[in-house]
Amino acid sequence: MKITRAPRYCGYVLLLGFGTTAAAWGPPQWVQAQVNAPTPEHDEKANGVLLYSETVLTAKPNGKLLRLDRRAYRILRPDGRDLGLVRVDLDAQTKLNSLHAWSLPATGKGYDVGERDALETSLPGVQNGELMSDLRTKLLRIPAAVPGSIVAYEWEVEERPYQLTDEWLFEDTVPVRETHYTLQLPPGWSYKVTWLNHSEQAAGPSANTWVLQNLKAIEVEERMPPWRGIAGRMVVSLQPPNGMPRGFSSWSEMGRWYQDLARGRSEPSPQIKQKVAELTQGSTTTLDKMKRLAAFVQDDIRYVAIELGVGGLQPHSAAEVLTHSYGDCKDKATLLKSMLAEIGVTSDYFIINTERGSITRDTPANLGFNHAILAIQLPAGLEDPSLLATDMQHGRILFFDPTDPLTPFGNLRGSLQANYGLLITPDGGVLTSTPKLAGRLNSIDRTANMTLDENGMLHGDIHEVWSGDRASDQRAIARASSQETDRIKPVESVAAESFTSFDIVKATVSAVRVNDRPVEWSYSVEAPHYAKAAGELILVRPRVVGSKTSGLLETPKPRHFPIEFRGAERDSDVFEIELPPKYVVDELPPPVNADFGFVAYQSRTEAVGHKLRYTRTYEVRDLSVPVDKAEQLKKFYRIILADERALAVLKLGSESPGR
């Protein structure tokens, strides 16, 4: 679904090797002014700094927009060469008027390059299922982007946007010394601005100009929120005179716009009616009919995108999608919407961004979405524990993604949970949050029955039950594996992080082709030298396989942004180890009970008969952990690490476990 474009910031790390051409030297005054500009405060690892940036947006009376973008960077480290890569995204509604770039090395001659030196790429073939698109990109490598150099560029494009909304993304992954944004409007036009992730700033020095200075770099952190969720931006909604397209004044208005765009697209054809009758033949319940139709669109309609012009936003007709047996997310949603209507089930479009946090309750109405799913209104009286429905003003709603081939009907993958999207109703749009599913629905439950001999060899059987997104991951691996040896890589990975040496004797997996059942692994393992001798004692680790700890926060740098989890989780382990005949338990690791609210962990090791029994649970309850709780999360992972390394002590004899 082509709604969002690549954000306009420096995070382009494409390493291209096409040539550039030296030309007559003559950088404009705004570039020359940066030679003596002070370098903003930065740390020793900064690859560069943004000395100056400027965006001038000029609205024409006919609704077209002229955008002029300028940037000048000072390169500080060799990796800063990527700051000299210019990228301009274009489509059928966007025309490139000019593209120029300059390099001012610390020594030697400068360079002046432009559109003639750029490489234009398109997106043909089947990348991400995209068969045809009018999106193309101009890529320009500025020469001499080396430490000490200043690289600068400017481009101007003419746009005919579907709606008059713009964004000023003023923060960067490097420090920013000075950045400007200017609006130039025809008489009779007005505008509204909304500030996100930054305090509101007044316009100045002129009425329609904003200037910000000395902005700190946004340091990219592992498992941080998406860029749109944390980077400061100003959203601009333009308001032309009556009768012209304009920026959305509300989510409701945007919903009505999309409703008009999709109007008539889900009308059933005779072929659709016939297909619904064929698929539901013999079915006696509405739920079974819904599942059959959903499975058909999931599995039998290929994901292929043809996005030309407004086709990036407007779904193709359901009849076309069925005839060709392919479509993108909004097309598949349209076909299922049409088919559900034939069995008396109402559904609405739900457009969403697959990066949770890109849209929040404070975000003004804009086209910041990249995916379309369905919000299905469950018929009255339809109750089933497999349907994770949400009670809303519009009834009991089941969110379902017909594009996702791995998630069963009634469930929702983690990235779409607790995520704001726009519900497109006949009355307009409603910004709505999807539900967060319980951790027990996204789990790995392991049991192991093992035997330890007096030489330290551990062998036995392990059984794993995977559900939710964890099961989807296993299905994806299994379906992509062309050889049997590739299919057991998941259990080999688990074993490799748990044993210094091991052999997988046999392994079987079930339900990798069935979405509505957990994936189950059963395998036998042999691990020589698992236990260690210490004189007459044997040291053995009760935690057999699987690790829940993480080194994510083990860094000297302070954390700046929240830690994002894919989804809630609740995992459990029950491991039993049959002890060597002449040995008994002498010492046991202490029990652990670490509950921080947003995460929790419990474990216990016991001597049961002549066995060592280890049980534990691990829970992730919140999908986002605020930065002020990062130290608690680090402590949590350290507690788990200590427990996973803890040893039980065995000794010769027949006494009870020591206390």
C-alpha positions as CSV (number, residue, x, y, z in Angstrom):
1,M,0.0,0.0,0.0
2,K,1.9,3.1,-1.2
3,I,1.0,5.8,1.3
4,T,4.2,6.8,3.1
5,R,7.4,7.9,1.5
6,A,10.9,7.5,2.8
7,P,11.5,10.1,5.5
8,R,13.7,13.0,4.6
9,Y,16.6,12.5,6.9
10,C,20.2,11.3,6.4
11,G,19.7,7.7,7.3
12,Y,20.6,6.4,3.9
13,V,23.5,4.0,4.1
14,L,23.4,2.6,0.5
15,L,27.0,1.9,-0.6
16,L,27.0,2.6,-4.3
17,G,30.0,2.7,-6.6
18,F,28.8,4.6,-9.7
19,G,31.0,7.4,-11.1
20,T,30.8,11.1,-10.6
21,T,32.2,13.9,-12.8
22,A,34.2,16.9,-11.8
23,A,32.8,20.1,-13.4
24,A,33.4,23.8,-13.3
25,W,33.7,25.0,-9.7
26,G,31.1,27.4,-8.4
27,P,29.2,26.6,-5.2
28,P,26.4,29.0,-4.3
29,Q,26.7,31.5,-1.5
30,W,24.7,29.4,1.0
31,V,27.2,26.6,0.5
32,Q,30.3,28.8,0.8
33,A,28.9,30.3,4.0
34,Q,29.3,26.9,5.7
35,V,33.1,26.8,5.3
36,N,33.6,29.0,8.4
37,A,30.4,27.8,10.2
38,P,31.2,26.5,13.7
39,T,30.9,22.7,14.2
40,P,28.0,21.9,16.6
41,E,28.7,20.0,19.8
42,H,29.3,16.3,19.1
43,D,30.9,13.2,20.6
44,E,34.0,11.5,19.3
45,K,32.1,8.9,17.4
46,A,30.0,11.3,15.3
47,N,30.5,10.6,11.6
48,G,29.6,14.1,10.7
49,V,27.4,17.1,11.6
50,L,24.6,18.9,9.7
51,L,25.7,22.5,9.4
52,Y,22.7,23.8,7.6
53,S,19.4,22.6,6.2
54,E,16.6,24.5,4.6
55,T,13.2,23.5,3.2
56,V,11.1,26.0,1.2
57,L,7.6,24.9,0.3
58,T,5.8,27.0,-2.2
59,A,2.1,26.5,-2.9
60,K,0.8,27.4,-6.4
61,P,-2.8,28.6,-6.9
62,N,-3.5,25.4,-8.9
63,G,-2.7,23.2,-5.9
64,K,0.8,22.1,-7.0
65,L,3.7,22.4,-4.5
66,L,7.3,23.4,-5.2
67,R,9.7,22.0,-2.7
68,L,13.3,23.2,-2.4
69,D,15.5,21.1,0.0
70,R,19.1,22.1,0.9
71,R,21.6,20.4,3.2
72,A,25.3,20.9,4.0
73,Y,27.3,18.4,6.1
74,R,30.8,18.4,7.5
75,I,32.3,15.0,7.4
76,L,34.2,14.0,10.6
77,R,35.0,10.3,10.2
78,P,35.5,7.9,7.3
79,D,32.1,6.3,7.9
80,G,30.6,9.8,7.2
81,R,31.0,9.2,3.5
82,D,27.4,8.0,3.5
83,L,26.3,11.6,4.3
84,G,27.4,12.3,0.7
85,L,24.8,10.1,-0.8
86,V,21.8,12.1,-2.0
87,R,18.5,10.4,-2.5
88,V,15.3,11.9,-4.1
89,D,12.2,9.8,-4.3
90,L,9.9,10.5,-7.3
91,D,6.6,9.2,-8.6
92,A,4.0,10.1,-11.2
93,Q,2.9,13.0,-9.1
94,T,6.4,14.4,-8.5
95,K,8.7,16.0,-11.1
96,L,12.3,16.7,-10.5
97,N,13.1,20.3,-11.6
98,S,16.8,20.4,-10.5
99,L,19.5,18.5,-8.6
100,H,22.9,19.9,-7.7
101,A,25.6,18.9,-5.2
102,W,29.0,20.2,-4.2
103,S,32.0,19.0,-2.3
104,L,34.5,21.3,-0.6
105,P,37.5,19.2,0.5
106,A,39.8,20.4,3.2
107,T,42.6,20.4,0.6
108,G,42.5,20.2,-3.2
109,K,39.9,21.1,-5.7
110,G,36.2,21.0,-5.1
111,Y,33.5,19.2,-7.1
112,D,30.2,20.3,-8.7
113,V,27.9,17.5,-9.7
114,G,24.3,17.2,-10.6
115,E,21.5,15.3,-12.2
116,R,23.7,14.2,-15.1
117,D,25.8,12.3,-12.6
118,A,22.9,10.6,-10.8
119,L,21.7,7.1,-11.1
120,E,18.0,6.5,-11.5
121,T,16.6,3.3,-10.1
122,S,13.1,1.9,-10.2
123,L,11.4,-1.0,-8.5
124,P,10.7,-3.6,-11.2
125,G,10.5,-7.4,-10.6
126,V,9.1,-8.9,-7.4
127,Q,10.8,-7.1,-4.6
128,N,8.4,-7.4,-1.6
129,G,5.9,-8.7,-4.1
130,E,5.8,-5.4,-6.0
131,L,5.4,-6.1,-9.7
132,M,5.0,-2.6,-11.0
133,S,5.3,0.8,-9.4
134,D,5.8,4.4,-10.6
135,L,8.1,5.1,-7.7
136,R,11.7,5.8,-8.8
137,T,14.7,7.2,-7.0
138,K,17.5,9.5,-8.0
139,L,20.8,8.6,-6.3
140,L,23.8,10.9,-6.4
141,R,27.2,10.1,-4.8
142,I,29.0,13.3,-3.9
143,P,32.8,12.9,-4.5
144,A,35.4,13.5,-1.9
145,A,33.0,12.8,1.0
146,V,36.0,12.3,3.4
147,P,36.9,13.6,6.8
148,G,37.4,17.4,6.8
149,S,35.2,17.9,3.7
150,I,31.9,19.7,3.4
151,V,29.3,18.1,1.2
152,A,26.2,20.0,0.2
153,Y,23.2,19.5,-2.1
154,E,19.9,21.0,-3.1
155,W,17.1,19.8,-5.2
156,E,13.7,21.2,-6.3
157,V,10.7,19.0,-7.1
158,E,7.2,19.9,-8.2
159,E,4.5,17.8,-6.5
160,R,0.8,17.4,-7.2
161,P,-0.1,15.7,-3.9
162,Y,-3.5,14.0,-3.3
163,Q,-3.8,16.0,-0.1
164,L,-2.0,19.2,0.9
165,T,-0.1,17.9,4.0
166,D,3.6,18.2,4.5
167,E,6.1,17.2,7.2
168,W,9.2,19.0,8.4
169,L,11.6,16.3,9.8
170,F,14.2,18.6,11.4
171,E,16.2,16.1,13.6
172,D,18.9,13.8,12.2
173,T,21.2,11.0,13.2
174,V,24.0,13.6,13.5
175,P,24.0,16.9,15.4
176,V,22.2,19.8,13.6
177,R,23.6,23.3,13.8
178,E,20.8,25.2,12.0
179,T,17.7,24.2,10.1
180,H,15.0,26.3,8.5
181,Y,11.5,25.7,7.1
182,T,9.6,28.3,5.1
183,L,6.0,28.3,3.7
184,Q,5.2,30.5,0.7
185,L,1.4,30.6,0.1
186,P,-0.9,32.3,-2.5
187,P,-3.4,34.9,-1.2
188,G,-6.3,33.4,0.5
189,W,-4.5,30.3,1.7
190,S,-3.9,29.4,5.4
191,Y,-2.2,26.6,7.3
192,K,-2.2,24.7,10.5
193,V,0.9,23.2,12.1
194,T,1.2,20.4,14.7
195,W,4.4,19.6,16.6
196,L,5.2,16.1,17.4
197,N,8.0,14.8,19.7
198,H,9.2,18.4,20.2
199,S,8.0,21.5,22.0
200,E,6.0,23.9,19.9
201,Q,8.0,26.7,18.3
202,A,6.7,30.0,17.1
203,A,7.3,31.1,13.5
204,G,10.1,33.7,12.9
205,P,11.8,35.7,11.7
206,S,9.0,36.0,9.2
207,A,5.4,34.8,9.7
208,N,5.8,31.6,7.8
209,T,9.4,30.6,8.7
210,W,10.7,28.4,11.5
211,V,14.3,28.1,12.6
212,L,15.8,25.6,15.0
213,Q,19.4,25.5,16.1
214,N,21.8,23.2,18.0
215,L,19.8,20.0,17.9
216,K,21.3,16.9,19.3
217,A,21.8,13.8,17.2
218,I,19.3,11.0,17.5
219,E,21.4,8.0,18.3
220,V,20.1,4.8,16.8
221,E,19.5,2.2,19.5
222,E,18.6,-1.5,19.2
223,R,14.9,-2.1,19.6
224,M,14.0,1.6,19.8
225,P,10.7,3.0,18.6
226,P,10.4,3.8,14.8
227,W,11.9,7.0,13.6
228,R,8.5,8.7,13.1
229,G,7.7,7.8,16.7
230,I,10.7,9.6,18.3
231,A,12.1,12.2,15.8
232,G,10.8,15.7,16.1
233,R,8.6,16.8,13.2
234,M,6.2,19.6,12.3
235,V,3.1,18.5,10.4
236,V,1.7,21.2,8.1
237,S,-1.8,21.1,6.8
238,L,-2.5,23.6,4.0
239,Q,-5.9,25.2,3.7
240,P,-6.6,26.6,0.2
241,P,-9.8,28.5,-0.8
242,N,-13.0,26.5,-0.9
243,G,-13.4,24.0,-3.8
244,M,-9.8,22.8,-3.9
245,P,-8.2,19.7,-2.3
246,R,-6.6,20.5,1.0
247,G,-4.9,19.0,4.0
248,F,-7.0,16.8,6.3
249,S,-8.6,18.7,9.1
250,S,-9.5,15.6,11.1
251,W,-9.2,11.8,11.0
252,S,-12.9,11.7,10.3
253,E,-12.4,13.8,7.1
254,M,-9.6,11.6,6.0
255,G,-11.8,8.5,6.5
256,R,-14.5,10.0,4.3
257,W,-11.8,10.7,1.7
258,Y,-10.7,7.1,1.7
259,Q,-14.2,5.9,1.7
260,D,-14.8,7.8,-1.5
261,L,-11.5,6.4,-2.9
262,A,-12.6,2.9,-2.3
263,R,-16.3,3.3,-3.1
264,G,-17.7,0.5,-5.2
265,R,-14.5,-1.5,-5.2
266,S,-15.9,-4.3,-3.1
267,E,-19.0,-4.8,-5.2
268,P,-19.4,-8.5,-5.9
269,S,-19.3,-10.0,-9.4
270,P,-21.0,-13.2,-10.4
271,Q,-17.6,-14.9,-10.2
272,I,-17.3,-13.7,-6.6
273,K,-20.7,-15.0,-5.7
274,Q,-20.0,-18.3,-7.3
275,K,-16.6,-18.6,-5.5
276,V,-18.2,-17.9,-2.1
277,A,-20.8,-20.5,-2.7
278,E,-18.1,-23.0,-3.7
279,L,-15.9,-22.3,-0.7
280,T,-18.7,-22.4,1.9
281,Q,-20.5,-25.4,0.5
282,G,-21.2,-27.9,3.3
283,S,-20.4,-25.4,6.0
284,T,-23.1,-25.1,8.7
285,T,-21.8,-22.2,10.8
286,T,-21.0,-18.5,10.1
287,L,-17.6,-18.9,11.8
288,D,-16.6,-21.8,9.6
289,K,-17.6,-19.9,6.5
290,M,-15.5,-16.9,7.6
291,K,-12.5,-19.0,8.2
292,R,-12.8,-20.7,4.8
293,L,-13.1,-17.4,3.0
294,A,-10.2,-15.9,5.0
295,A,-7.9,-18.9,4.3
296,F,-8.7,-18.6,0.6
297,V,-7.6,-14.9,0.4
298,Q,-4.6,-15.6,2.6
299,D,-3.3,-18.6,0.7
300,D,-4.7,-18.5,-2.8
301,I,-4.4,-14.8,-3.7
302,R,-0.8,-14.0,-4.2
303,Y,0.7,-10.8,-2.8
304,V,1.6,-8.7,-5.9
305,A,1.5,-5.0,-6.0
306,I,0.7,-2.9,-9.0
307,E,0.9,0.7,-7.8
308,L,0.7,3.3,-10.5
309,G,-0.5,6.8,-9.7
310,V,-3.5,6.7,-7.3
311,G,-3.2,2.9,-7.5
312,G,-0.8,3.2,-4.6
313,L,-3.7,4.3,-2.5
314,Q,-6.9,3.1,-4.2
315,P,-7.7,-0.6,-4.1
316,H,-8.4,-2.5,-7.3
317,S,-11.9,-3.9,-7.6
318,A,-12.6,-7.2,-5.9
319,A,-13.6,-8.7,-9.2
320,E,-10.2,-7.9,-10.7
321,V,-8.4,-9.3,-7.7
322,L,-10.3,-12.6,-8.0
323,T,-9.9,-12.8,-11.7
324,H,-6.1,-12.3,-11.6
325,S,-5.6,-14.1,-8.3
326,Y,-3.2,-11.5,-7.0
327,G,-3.2,-8.1,-5.3
328,D,-1.5,-6.1,-2.6
329,C,-2.7,-5.6,1.0
330,K,-5.6,-3.3,0.2
331,D,-6.7,-5.5,-2.7
332,K,-6.7,-8.6,-0.6
333,A,-8.7,-6.7,2.1
334,T,-11.2,-5.6,-0.6
335,L,-11.7,-9.1,-1.9
336,L,-12.3,-10.5,1.5
337,K,-14.6,-7.6,2.4
338,S,-16.7,-8.5,-0.7
339,M,-16.8,-12.2,0.1
340,L,-17.7,-11.7,3.7
341,A,-20.6,-9.5,2.7
342,E,-22.0,-12.4,0.7
343,I,-22.4,-14.4,3.9
344,G,-23.9,-11.4,5.8
345,V,-20.8,-10.3,7.6
346,T,-19.9,-6.6,7.6
347,S,-16.3,-5.4,7.5
348,D,-14.5,-2.1,7.2
349,Y,-11.0,-1.1,6.0
350,F,-8.5,-0.5,8.7
351,I,-5.3,1.3,7.5
352,I,-2.3,1.1,9.8
353,N,1.5,1.5,9.9
354,T,3.3,-1.8,10.4
355,E,5.9,0.0,12.7
356,R,4.1,0.4,16.0
357,G,4.5,3.9,17.3
358,S,4.6,5.7,13.9
359,I,1.1,6.9,14.6
360,T,-0.1,7.9,18.1
361,R,-3.2,9.4,19.5
362,D,-1.6,12.9,19.2
363,T,-0.7,12.5,15.5
364,P,-2.8,14.8,13.2
365,A,-4.6,13.4,10.3
366,N,-2.1,12.4,7.5
367,L,-1.2,9.7,5.1
368,G,1.3,8.1,7.4
369,F,0.1,4.5,6.9
370,N,1.6,1.7,4.8
371,H,-0.7,-1.3,5.3
372,A,-4.4,-2.2,5.1
373,I,-6.3,-4.9,7.0
374,L,-9.9,-5.5,7.8
375,A,-12.0,-4.7,10.9
376,I,-14.7,-7.4,10.8
377,Q,-17.9,-6.9,12.8
378,L,-18.8,-10.2,14.4
379,P,-22.4,-11.2,14.1
380,A,-24.4,-11.1,17.3
381,G,-24.2,-14.3,19.3
382,L,-20.9,-15.5,17.6
383,E,-18.7,-16.5,20.5
384,D,-15.6,-18.5,20.2
385,P,-12.4,-18.5,22.3
386,S,-10.3,-18.5,19.1
387,L,-11.6,-15.1,18.1
388,L,-9.7,-12.3,19.9
389,A,-12.4,-9.7,19.4
390,T,-12.5,-6.2,20.8
391,D,-15.7,-4.5,22.0
392,M,-15.9,-1.1,20.3
393,Q,-18.6,1.5,19.7
394,H,-19.2,-0.2,16.3
395,G,-19.7,-3.6,17.9
396,R,-17.4,-6.6,18.5
397,I,-14.5,-6.1,16.1
398,L,-12.1,-8.7,14.9
399,F,-9.0,-7.3,13.3
400,F,-7.6,-9.6,10.6
401,D,-4.8,-9.3,8.1
402,P,-5.6,-11.2,4.9
403,T,-2.1,-10.5,3.6
404,D,-0.4,-12.4,6.4
405,P,-0.1,-16.0,5.4
406,L,1.2,-17.3,8.7
407,T,-1.2,-15.9,11.3
408,P,-4.5,-17.8,11.9
409,F,-7.9,-16.2,11.6
410,G,-8.8,-14.6,14.9
411,N,-5.3,-13.6,15.8
412,L,-3.1,-10.6,14.9
413,R,0.7,-10.5,14.7
414,G,2.7,-8.5,17.3
415,S,3.6,-5.5,15.2
416,L,-0.1,-4.7,14.5
417,Q,-1.1,-5.0,18.2
418,A,-1.5,-2.0,20.5
419,N,-1.0,0.1,17.3
420,Y,-3.0,3.0,16.1
421,G,-4.8,2.8,12.8
422,L,-7.7,4.5,11.0
423,L,-11.0,2.6,11.0
424,I,-12.8,3.6,7.8
425,T,-16.5,3.7,8.6
426,P,-19.4,4.9,6.4
427,D,-19.5,8.0,8.5
428,G,-15.8,8.8,8.3
429,G,-12.5,7.8,9.9
430,V,-11.9,6.9,13.6
431,L,-8.4,6.7,14.9
432,T,-8.4,3.4,16.9
433,S,-6.0,1.3,18.7
434,T,-5.8,-2.4,18.0
435,P,-5.8,-4.7,21.1
436,K,-2.8,-6.1,22.8
437,L,-3.1,-9.9,23.0
438,A,-2.3,-11.8,26.2
439,G,1.2,-13.2,26.6
440,R,-0.2,-16.8,26.9
441,L,-1.2,-16.6,23.3
442,N,2.4,-15.9,22.2
443,S,4.5,-18.5,24.0
444,I,7.1,-21.3,23.9
445,D,6.4,-24.1,26.4
446,R,9.2,-26.6,26.8
447,T,9.4,-29.9,28.6
448,A,12.4,-32.1,28.8
449,N,12.9,-35.6,30.2
450,M,16.6,-36.1,30.5
451,T,19.1,-38.7,32.0
452,L,22.5,-37.8,33.3
453,D,25.2,-40.5,33.7
454,E,28.2,-40.4,36.0
455,N,30.5,-39.3,33.2
456,G,28.5,-36.1,32.7
457,M,26.7,-37.2,29.5
458,L,23.1,-35.8,29.3
459,H,20.6,-37.3,26.9
460,G,16.9,-37.4,26.5
461,D,13.8,-36.0,24.8
462,I,12.7,-32.4,24.5
463,H,9.2,-31.2,23.5
464,E,8.3,-27.7,22.5
465,V,4.9,-26.0,21.8
466,W,5.1,-22.7,20.0
467,S,2.1,-20.4,19.6
468,G,1.3,-16.9,18.3
469,D,4.1,-15.0,16.5
470,R,6.6,-17.6,17.8
471,A,4.7,-20.3,15.8
472,S,4.5,-18.0,12.8
473,D,8.3,-17.6,12.9
474,Q,8.7,-21.4,12.9
475,R,6.2,-21.8,10.0
476,A,8.1,-19.2,8.0
477,I,11.4,-21.1,8.5
478,A,9.9,-24.4,7.7
479,R,8.1,-23.2,4.6
480,A,11.2,-21.6,3.3
481,S,13.4,-24.7,3.8
482,S,14.0,-26.7,0.7
483,Q,15.9,-29.5,2.4
484,E,15.2,-31.5,5.5
485,T,18.5,-30.5,7.1
486,D,17.4,-26.9,6.9
487,R,14.2,-27.6,8.8
488,I,15.9,-28.6,12.0
489,K,18.0,-25.4,12.2
490,P,15.6,-23.9,14.9
491,V,16.3,-26.7,17.3
492,E,20.0,-26.7,16.4
493,S,20.1,-23.0,17.3
494,V,18.4,-23.6,20.7
495,A,20.8,-26.5,21.4
496,A,23.9,-24.5,20.3
497,E,23.3,-21.8,22.8
498,S,22.8,-24.3,25.6
499,F,25.4,-27.0,25.1
500,T,29.2,-26.8,24.3
501,S,28.8,-30.0,22.2
502,F,25.7,-31.9,21.2
503,D,24.1,-34.2,18.7
504,I,20.5,-34.0,17.6
505,V,19.6,-37.7,17.3
506,K,16.1,-37.2,15.8
507,A,13.7,-34.3,15.3
508,T,10.1,-33.9,14.1
509,V,7.9,-30.9,13.7
510,S,4.2,-30.7,13.2
511,A,1.6,-28.1,12.1
512,V,3.9,-25.9,10.0
513,R,1.4,-26.0,7.2
514,V,-1.6,-25.4,9.5
515,N,-2.1,-21.9,10.9
516,D,-4.7,-22.5,13.6
517,R,-2.6,-25.0,15.6
518,P,0.5,-24.5,17.6
519,V,3.8,-25.7,16.1
520,E,5.2,-28.6,18.0
521,W,8.8,-29.8,18.0
522,S,9.9,-33.1,19.4
523,Y,13.6,-33.9,19.4
524,S,16.2,-36.1,21.1
525,V,19.6,-34.7,22.1
526,E,22.9,-36.0,23.4
527,A,25.2,-33.6,25.2
528,P,28.6,-35.1,26.3
529,H,30.4,-33.4,29.2
530,Y,27.2,-31.5,30.2
531,A,28.0,-32.0,33.9
532,K,31.4,-31.3,35.4
533,A,33.2,-33.4,38.0
534,A,34.7,-31.6,41.0
535,G,36.4,-34.3,43.1
536,E,33.7,-36.6,44.3
537,L,31.0,-34.0,43.4
538,I,29.2,-33.4,40.1
539,L,28.1,-29.9,39.1
540,V,25.0,-29.9,36.8
541,R,23.0,-27.0,35.4
542,P,19.2,-27.5,36.0
543,R,18.3,-25.2,33.1
544,V,18.7,-27.6,30.2
545,V,17.9,-25.5,27.1
546,G,16.7,-22.1,26.1
547,S,17.9,-18.7,27.2
548,K,15.7,-15.7,28.2
549,T,18.4,-13.3,29.1
550,S,19.7,-10.5,26.9
551,G,22.8,-8.3,26.6
552,L,20.7,-5.5,25.0
553,L,21.4,-3.0,27.8
554,E,24.9,-4.0,28.6
555,T,26.5,-0.9,27.2
556,P,28.3,2.0,28.9
557,K,26.1,4.4,27.0
558,P,22.9,5.6,28.7
559,R,19.7,4.6,27.1
560,H,17.8,7.4,25.4
561,F,14.6,5.7,24.0
562,P,12.1,3.2,25.1
563,I,12.7,-0.5,24.6
564,E,10.2,-2.1,22.2
565,F,9.0,-5.7,22.4
566,R,7.4,-7.3,19.4
567,G,4.5,-8.6,21.5
568,A,3.6,-9.8,25.0
569,E,5.1,-13.3,25.8
570,R,4.6,-16.0,28.4
571,D,7.1,-18.9,28.2
572,S,7.4,-21.8,30.5
573,D,10.0,-24.6,31.0
574,V,9.7,-27.9,33.0
575,F,12.9,-29.9,32.9
576,E,13.5,-33.2,34.7
577,I,16.9,-34.8,34.9
578,E,17.3,-38.4,36.1
579,L,20.4,-38.5,38.3
580,P,23.2,-41.0,38.1
581,P,22.4,-44.1,40.3
582,K,25.0,-43.5,43.0
583,Y,24.4,-39.7,43.3
584,V,22.1,-37.6,45.3
585,V,21.5,-33.8,45.5
586,D,23.7,-32.0,47.9
587,E,22.9,-28.3,47.1
588,L,20.2,-26.6,45.0
589,P,20.2,-23.1,43.4
590,P,17.9,-20.7,45.3
591,P,14.4,-20.0,43.9
592,V,14.0,-16.8,41.9
593,N,11.0,-14.5,41.9
594,A,11.6,-11.3,40.0
595,D,8.5,-9.3,39.2
596,F,9.0,-5.8,37.8
597,G,5.4,-5.3,36.6
598,F,6.2,-4.9,33.0
599,V,8.3,-8.2,33.0
600,A,8.4,-11.1,35.4
601,Y,10.5,-14.2,35.9
602,Q,10.2,-17.1,38.4
603,S,12.2,-20.3,38.7
604,R,12.6,-23.2,41.1
605,T,14.8,-26.2,41.3
606,E,13.7,-29.2,43.4
607,A,14.8,-32.8,44.1
608,V,11.9,-35.0,43.3
609,G,12.6,-38.6,44.0
610,H,15.9,-39.4,42.2
611,K,15.3,-36.5,39.7
612,L,16.3,-32.9,39.5
613,R,13.2,-30.8,38.6
614,Y,13.6,-27.3,37.2
615,T,10.5,-25.1,36.5
616,R,10.3,-21.5,35.3
617,T,8.1,-18.9,33.7
618,Y,9.1,-15.8,31.8
619,E,6.7,-13.0,31.0
620,V,6.8,-9.8,28.9
621,R,3.6,-7.8,29.8
622,D,4.2,-4.4,28.3
623,L,5.1,-3.8,24.7
624,S,7.1,-0.7,25.4
625,V,9.4,-0.1,28.4
626,P,10.0,3.6,29.1
627,V,13.6,4.7,29.3
628,D,13.4,5.4,33.0
629,K,12.9,1.7,33.6
630,A,15.8,0.6,31.5
631,E,18.0,0.0,34.6
632,Q,15.2,-2.3,36.0
633,L,15.1,-4.2,32.7
634,K,18.9,-4.6,32.8
635,K,18.7,-5.9,36.4
636,F,15.9,-8.3,35.3
637,Y,18.1,-9.8,32.5
638,R,21.1,-10.1,34.9
639,I,18.9,-12.0,37.4
640,I,17.9,-14.4,34.6
641,L,21.5,-14.8,33.5
642,A,22.6,-15.7,37.0
643,D,19.7,-18.2,37.3
644,E,20.5,-19.8,33.9
645,R,24.1,-20.3,35.0
646,A,23.3,-21.6,38.5
647,L,24.5,-25.1,39.3
648,A,23.2,-27.9,41.4
649,V,25.7,-30.0,43.3
650,L,25.5,-33.8,43.4
651,K,27.4,-36.1,45.7
652,L,27.8,-39.8,46.3
653,G,25.4,-41.1,49.0
654,S,21.8,-41.4,49.9
655,E,21.1,-38.3,52.0
656,S,18.5,-35.7,51.5
657,P,19.3,-32.5,49.7
658,G,21.3,-30.0,51.8
659,R,19.7,-26.8,53.0
